[in-house]
Amino acid sequence: MDQETLNKFEELNKKLEQIYRSAEKTRKYFLWMLIISLAIIVLPLIGLIIIIPQFINIYTNAGLGL
C-alpha cells in the first residue's frame, strides 16, 4: 500500500479509538444514572412498605383507646 493509504488508516484508527472512549463514557454515565434512579425510587418504597403498617397500627390503636 502507498503511504497516503496508510496515513488514512492511522487517522481512521485514531478516530475510532476516540469514538470508543466516548461511547464507554456514555455507557458508564447511563449505568450510574440507572443505579441512582433506582436508589431514589426503590429505597423510599421499601421504607414506606415498612413504615405504613406501623403508622396504621398506631392510628387504629389510638382510635380504639388502647
trRosetta pair geometry for C-beta under 8 A, 3 or more apart (Angstrom, degrees):
i j d omega theta_ij theta_ji phi_ij phi_ji
1 5 4.6 -104 178 80 113 133
1 6 5.7 132 108 -51 120 88
2 5 5.3 95 60 9 73 102
2 6 7.3 -139 102 -3 38 92
3 6 5.6 -58 -149 39 36 112
3 7 6.2 39 153 -23 68 105
4 7 5.7 -53 -150 34 30 113
4 8 6.6 30 152 -18 63 105
5 8 5.7 -53 -150 35 33 111
5 9 6.5 35 151 -20 65 104
6 9 5.6 -51 -149 35 34 113
6 10 6.4 35 152 -19 65 104
7 10 5.7 -54 -150 36 32 112
7 11 6.3 34 151 -20 65 106
8 11 5.5 -52 -147 37 33 114
8 12 6.2 33 154 -18 66 105
9 12 5.7 -54 -146 38 31 110
9 13 6.2 35 153 -23 64 106
10 13 5.6 -52 -147 34 30 115
10 14 6.6 33 153 -20 63 102
11 14 5.8 -53 -153 33 31 111
11 15 6.5 26 152 -15 64 107
12 15 5.7 -56 -147 39 34 111
12 16 6.2 36 154 -21 67 106
13 16 5.7 -52 -146 36 30 112
13 17 6.5 34 153 -21 63 104
14 17 5.7 -54 -152 34 31 113
14 18 6.6 31 151 -18 64 104
15 18 5.6 -52 -150 35 35 112
15 19 6.4 36 151 -19 66 104
16 19 5.6 -52 -147 36 34 113
16 20 6.3 38 152 -22 65 104
17 20 5.6 -51 -147 34 31 114
17 21 6.5 31 154 -18 64 103
18 21 5.8 -52 -148 36 32 110
18 22 6.3 31 154 -17 64 108
19 22 5.7 -57 -148 39 30 112
19 23 6.2 31 154 -20 66 107
20 23 5.8 -56 -146 37 29 110
20 24 6.4 29 155 -19 64 106
21 24 5.8 -55 -149 36 31 111
21 25 6.5 32 153 -19 64 104
22 25 5.8 -53 -149 35 32 111
22 26 6.4 31 153 -17 64 107
23 26 5.6 -55 -148 38 32 112
23 27 6.3 37 152 -23 65 104
24 27 5.6 -50 -145 34 32 113
24 28 6.4 31 156 -16 64 104
25 28 5.9 -56 -149 38 30 109
25 29 6.3 35 151 -23 64 107
26 29 5.5 -52 -148 34 32 116
26 30 6.4 29 156 -15 65 105
27 30 6.0 -57 -150 39 30 107
27 31 6.3 33 152 -22 64 107
28 31 5.5 -52 -147 35 33 115
28 32 6.4 28 158 -14 66 105
29 32 6.1 -59 -150 39 28 105
29 33 6.3 28 152 -19 64 108
30 33 5.5 -53 -143 38 33 114
30 34 6.3 38 155 -22 65 103
31 34 5.8 -55 -153 33 30 112
31 35 6.5 27 152 -17 64 106
32 35 5.5 -51 -144 37 36 112
32 36 6.1 34 157 -16 68 106
33 36 5.9 -54 -143 41 30 108
33 37 6.1 31 157 -20 64 109
34 37 5.8 -55 -143 38 27 110
34 38 6.3 26 158 -17 63 107
35 38 5.9 -56 -149 37 28 109
35 39 6.4 27 153 -19 63 108
36 39 5.6 -56 -147 37 32 112
36 40 6.3 29 155 -19 66 106
37 40 5.8 -56 -146 37 31 109
37 41 6.3 12 160 -4 66 112
38 41 6.1 -67 -142 47 29 99
38 42 5.1 5 174 -3 72 123
39 42 6.5 -51 -108 47 20 96
39 43 5.5 15 -172 -13 58 122
40 43 7.2 -32 -107 35 9 104
40 44 7.3 0 170 -3 44 113
41 44 6.9 -78 -164 40 22 100
41 45 6.6 15 154 -16 62 115
42 45 5.6 -62 -151 38 33 113
42 46 6.4 33 155 -20 69 104
43 46 5.8 -51 -147 34 33 110
43 47 6.5 35 153 -19 63 105
44 47 5.3 -53 -148 38 37 116
44 48 6.3 39 153 -22 68 102
45 48 5.6 -51 -147 35 33 112
45 49 6.5 38 152 -23 64 102
46 49 5.6 -50 -151 31 34 114
46 50 6.8 26 152 -13 63 105
47 50 5.9 -62 -154 39 33 106
47 51 5.9 16 157 -10 71 116
48 51 5.8 -61 -130 46 31 102
48 52 5.5 35 172 -30 71 110
49 52 6.7 -38 -125 25 18 109
49 53 8.0 15 168 -9 47 102
50 53 7.4 -73 -174 32 26 100
50 54 7.4 10 148 -5 62 115
51 54 5.8 -68 -158 43 40 110
51 55 5.9 40 152 -24 76 111
52 55 5.5 -55 -143 37 32 115
52 56 6.3 32 159 -18 67 104
53 56 5.8 -53 -144 38 32 109
53 57 6.2 36 155 -22 64 107
54 57 5.5 -54 -147 36 31 115
54 58 6.5 34 154 -22 64 102
55 58 5.9 -51 -151 30 30 111
55 59 6.7 20 155 -9 63 107
56 59 6.0 -62 -150 42 32 106
56 60 6.1 27 157 -16 69 109
57 60 6.0 -56 -140 39 28 106
57 61 6.2 25 161 -15 64 110
58 61 6.1 -61 -147 40 25 107
58 62 6.2 24 155 -19 63 111
59 62 5.6 -53 -141 37 32 111
59 63 6.3 33 157 -20 65 106
60 63 5.7 -53 -147 37 32 112
60 64 6.4 26 155 -14 64 109
61 64 5.8 -59 -145 41 32 107
61 66 4.5 -78 -166 62 86 116
62 65 7.8 43 -180 -71 30 26
62 66 7.7 -87 -70 49 24 73
